[in-house]
């Protein structure tokens, strides 16, 4: 095997007189790429960057049922594509453009990389112009787009993870690419997973990362813990700070998207908390009444989305259950810790009830052991109408207070 610049290896393989397969291997294995060639054209690509063909077709707007039926008739990609064209579900020019884009997407992040080149022969196969791409044109396009990337953008890899700040402003998410990358990071996806699941080309993805990092909406996971800055306690009359957090039920919730509804916002400890889960049994019992009165309940937990399943997720609340394992919204809303509040004997009845509910999992603290919860009653205009910071762990707002607030027009 030879070590060569990637694009040189691609061009050399395309010049082979017989159909060939090129395997490019890199020090960063996630970039490893498999390409097929015949008659100077790239006739197939396997890359961790590319979404499945069915995903690409659906994103293009091809009828879902038509794609499924074509796949049932044949497992070969060329046969599926030919069937979709024959049945009128896919235009020939759209397919040709899609093939060019997929080929470009696989080559672009390889332009500045050298890899081990392994070439082997392959049985002769028919070259279909619509499902193959001209090699020289593809390499030229990849080099052109790669030249616009900065050294820091070129240094990014498929395995890189970024932490999304739940406090990022909507102004930072000023493009579809930025929104996609931000939400993918919010759900813990790597850059490679983001590219594959959302069909984002590497240059668009890395430029979005640069923009979001500059605005503070993203930060590299390897950057370590952020500096904690706990804001002062919020007061009645202030606007509830914006946030966007992943929901245990899927998707995410942005506070401003709920504008126009009253919001009962509850900040809890960890997902298995023996003080919080009994409280949510009461909230679940009230949830239908709250809904009828136009109140949206939102709960935030200092745990990962995965850990939510171990505690509060078992109760199946009919309202958003949001994960903030890094406590960024907690800090913005002025929540703190109190050993005295944790040890307060008034917690005991609730804690015993919670231990029966959660068992030994209630002992899992996720760093929230001395966290003091809080609740906010927010008006339809986003203004805080009640701000309650628990003086001890089980010092929740009374049901009567919440019902009184919910009943006001």
Residue pairs with C-beta under 8 A, 6 or more apart in sequence:
1 25
1 116
1 117
1 118
2 9
2 116
2 117
3 114
3 115
3 116
3 117
4 12
4 114
4 115
4 117
5 113
5 114
6 24
6 107
6 110
6 111
6 113
6 114
6 115
7 107
7 110
7 111
7 139
7 142
7 143
9 22
9 24
9 115
9 117
10 22
10 24
10 35
10 42
10 107
10 135
10 139
11 135
11 136
11 139
12 117
13 20
13 22
13 35
13 37
13 117
13 119
14 37
14 40
14 41
14 42
14 135
14 136
15 40
16 37
16 119
18 121
18 124
19 36
19 37
19 38
19 43
19 121
19 122
19 123
19 124
19 125
20 36
20 37
20 38
20 119
20 120
20 121
20 122
21 34
21 35
21 36
21 37
21 119
21 120
21 121
21 122
22 34
22 35
22 36
22 37
22 117
22 118
22 119
23 32
23 33
23 34
23 117
23 118
23 119
23 120
24 31
24 32
24 33
24 34
24 35
24 110
24 115
24 116
24 117
25 32
25 115
25 116
25 118
26 32
26 110
26 113
26 115
26 116
28 157
28 158
28 159
30 48
30 157
30 158
30 159
30 192
31 48
31 109
31 110
31 113
31 115
31 157
31 158
32 48
32 115
33 45
33 46
33 47
33 106
33 110
34 44
34 45
34 46
34 47
35 42
35 44
35 45
35 46
35 106
36 42
36 43
36 44
36 45
36 122
37 43
37 135
38 124
38 125
38 127
38 132
39 127
40 134
40 135
40 136
41 127
41 129
41 132
41 133
41 134
41 135
42 103
42 132
42 133
42 134
42 135
42 138
43 125
43 127
43 128
43 131
43 132
44 77
45 102
45 103
45 106
47 105
47 106
48 158
48 192
48 196
49 105
49 106
49 109
49 158
49 192
49 195
49 196
49 202
50 56
50 102
50 105
50 106
50 196
51 59
51 196
51 197
51 198
51 199
53 77
53 80
53 81
54 67
54 71
55 197
55 199
56 98
56 102
56 199
57 67
57 84
57 90
57 98
58 64
58 67
59 199
60 90
60 94
60 98
62 84
62 89
62 90
63 89
66 84
66 87
66 89
67 80
67 84
67 89
70 79
70 80
70 83
70 84
70 87
70 89
71 80
73 79
73 80
73 83
74 80
74 83
77 131
78 128
78 131
81 90
81 95
81 130
81 131
82 128
84 90
84 95
85 91
85 92
85 95
85 130
92 130
95 130
95 131
96 129
96 130
99 130
99 131
99 132
99 133
100 133
100 137
100 138
100 141
101 201
103 133
103 138
104 138
104 141
104 142
104 145
104 201
105 195
105 201
105 202
107 138
107 139
107 142
108 142
108 145
108 146
108 201
108 202
108 203
109 146
109 202
110 142
111 142
111 143
111 146
112 146
112 154
145 201
145 203
146 154
146 203
148 203
149 203
149 206
149 207
150 210
152 210
153 203
153 206
153 207
153 209
153 210
154 206
156 191
156 206
156 209
157 191
157 192
158 190
158 191
158 192
158 195
159 190
159 191
159 192
160 190
160 191
160 220
160 221
161 185
161 188
161 189
161 190
161 191
161 220
161 221
162 185
162 191
162 209
162 212
162 213
162 218
162 219
162 220
162 221
163 185
163 218
163 219
163 220
163 221
163 326
164 182
164 183
164 185
164 186
164 217
164 218
164 244
165 216
165 217
165 218
165 219
165 328
166 186
166 243
166 244
166 245
166 324
166 328
166 329
167 241
167 242
167 243
167 328
167 329
167 332
168 182
168 212
168 215
168 216
168 217
168 244
169 215
169 217
169 242
170 242
170 254
170 256
172 178
172 182
172 211
172 212
172 215
172 216
172 217
173 179
173 182
173 212
173 217
175 208
177 200
177 204
177 205
177 207
177 208
178 208
178 211
178 212
178 217
180 194
180 198
180 200
180 208
181 194
181 200
181 205
181 208
181 209
181 212
181 218
182 212
182 217
182 218
183 252
184 193
184 194
184 197
184 198
185 194
185 212
185 218
186 244
186 245
186 246
186 252
187 246
187 252
187 305
188 304
188 305
189 197
191 205
191 206
191 209
194 200
194 205
195 201
195 202
195 205
200 208
209 218
212 218
213 219
213 220
219 226
226 326
226 328
228 331
229 331
230 331
230 334
230 335
230 336
231 331
231 332
231 333
231 334
232 334
233 334
233 387
233 389
234 240
234 241
234 333
234 334
234 376
234 384
234 387
235 384
235 387
236 384
236 385
236 386
236 387
237 383
237 384
238 383
238 384
239 382
239 383
239 384
240 255
240 263
240 265
240 376
240 378
240 382
240 383
240 384
241 255
241 329
241 332
241 333
242 254
242 255
242 256
243 254
243 255
243 324
243 328
243 329
243 332
244 252
244 253
244 254
244 255
245 252
245 253
245 300
245 322
245 323
245 324
245 329
246 252
246 305
246 322
246 323
247 253
247 320
247 321
247 322
247 323
248 305
248 308
248 309
248 312
248 313
248 320
248 321
248 322
248 323
249 320
249 321
253 298
253 320
253 322
255 263
255 298
255 382
256 382
258 296
258 298
259 380
259 381
259 382
260 380
261 294
261 295
261 296
261 380
262 293
262 294
262 295
262 296
262 377
262 378
262 379
262 380
262 405
262 406
263 295
263 296
263 297
263 298
263 376
263 377
263 378
264 283
264 290
264 295
264 296
264 297
264 298
264 375
264 376
264 377
264 378
264 402
264 406
265 298
265 299
265 300
265 375
265 376
265 377
265 378
266 279
266 280
266 283
266 297
266 298
266 299
266 300
266 373
266 374
266 375
267 300
267 329
267 330
267 333
267 335
267 373
267 374
267 375
267 376
268 276
268 279
268 280
268 299
268 300
268 301
268 302
268 312
268 373
269 275
269 276
269 301
269 302
269 365
269 366
269 368
269 369
269 371
269 373
269 393
270 276
270 301
270 302
270 303
270 307
270 311
270 364
270 365
270 366
270 367
270 368
270 371
271 301
271 303
271 307
271 308
271 309
271 310
271 311
271 312
271 313
271 366
272 307
272 310
272 311
272 312
272 358
272 361
272 362
272 363
272 364
273 311
273 354
273 358
273 362
273 368
274 350
274 351
274 352
274 353
274 354
274 355
274 357
274 358
274 362
275 347
275 350
275 351
275 354
275 373
275 393
275 394
276 301
276 312
276 354
276 373
277 311
277 312
277 315
277 354
277 357
277 358
278 350
278 353
278 354
278 357
279 350
279 394
279 396
280 299
280 312
280 315
280 317
281 315
281 357
282 399
283 297
283 299
283 317
283 319
284 315
284 317
284 318
286 399
286 402
286 403
287 297
287 317
287 318
287 319
288 318
289 403
289 406
290 296
290 297
290 406
293 406
293 407
294 380
295 406
296 319
297 317
297 319
297 320
298 319
298 320
298 322
299 312
299 317
299 319
299 320
299 321
299 322
300 322
300 324
300 329
300 330
301 308
301 312
301 321
301 322
301 323
301 324
302 324
302 325
302 327
302 330
302 366
302 367
302 368
302 371
303 311
303 323
303 325
303 366
303 368
304 323
304 325
305 323
307 323
307 325
307 364
307 366
308 321
308 323
310 361
310 364
311 358
311 361
312 321
313 321
324 330
325 366
327 335
327 367
330 371
333 374
333 376
334 374
334 389
335 371
335 372
335 373
335 374
335 389
336 372
336 389
337 370
337 371
337 372
338 370
338 372
338 392
339 370
340 392
341 370
341 372
341 390
341 391
341 392
341 393
341 395
342 369
342 370
342 372
342 392
342 393
344 392
344 393
346 392
346 394
346 395
347 392
347 393
347 394
349 394
350 393
350 394
351 393
351 394
354 362
355 362
372 389
372 390
372 391
372 392
372 393
373 390
373 393
373 396
374 387
374 388
374 389
374 390
375 386
375 388
375 390
375 396
375 397
376 384
376 386
376 387
376 388
377 384
377 385
377 386
377 397
377 402
377 405
378 384
378 385
379 385
385 405
386 397
386 401
386 405
388 396
388 397
390 396
